[in-house]
Amino acid sequence: MNIILVYNPKSGTALPIEELRSKCEAHDITINHAIDITDGFPDSLHPHLRADALIAAIGGDGTLNSVAQELYDTDAVFIPLP
């Protein structure tokens, strides 16, 4: 499975992106693109919004809500990872 991952590296419990990639790969999940939510993420996310897109977001309520708002009214699949 290939996903686009939105994450917050500044979260108090955030794992480094390399560790997130490793954990995903252990379960046959490939992170095609990692997007830092603290760095203008809507502009980085929008090119990936298509019907077959799997968009995962890892974080707290704020991160999940921000990603959900961007995915509203698209055909992308949202995978929230609290």
N, C-alpha and C positions, 0 to 999 in steps of 0.2 A: 504494500500500500504506500502510496506517495502522498505526502501532505505538505501544506504550507503552514508553518508554525509561527504564531504571534506570541511573544513572551515579553515579560518585564524583567530585565536584568537587575533592576534596582530594588526589586521586592526583597524584603527581609529574608525570605526563605528560598530565593531564586537559586537554581542550579546553573552552573556555567553552561553555555550552549554546547560545548563539547560533550559534557556529561548527558545533556538531554538527547543529543544525537546518538550517543552510545546506548542509552536506555531504549530508545525507539528502535534502533537497529537490532537489538536483542530480541525484538518481537516482530521482525520483518517489516518495520515501518521506516521509510526513508523520508527525511526532511529535505524536500527539494529546495526550500527557501525559508530562512528564518528572518522574521521581521521584529525588530525592537520597537515595542509600543511607545517608547519614550522619544522616538526620533521621527516624528511626522508620519506615523504608520499608515494613515489612509492613502497617501500618495503611493506608498510602496505596496499596499495591499490591492488596490484597484486593478492593476494589470492582471492579477491572478483570478479575478472573479469571473468565473464561467460556469456553465452547468455541471461540468464534471469535477469541479474544484472541491477538494477536501481541506477546509480551513480549521486548524486546531488552534486553540488558545489556552495557554496555561497561565494561571494566576488567580487573583482574588476577584471579588465582585466588580471592581472598577475595570479591570482588564477585560473580563468576560463581557460586561455590559458594553464597553467601547467597541469591541469586535462585533458583538451582536448588532449594534446600531449600524455598523458599516455593511453588514451582510443582509440587513433587512431589505426585502423586495428583490433579492437576487436568487439565482438558482444554485448557488454554492451550498455545500453541506457544512454545517457548523459542528465542530467537535469540541465541546467545552471540557477542559481538564482542570478542575479546581485544585 
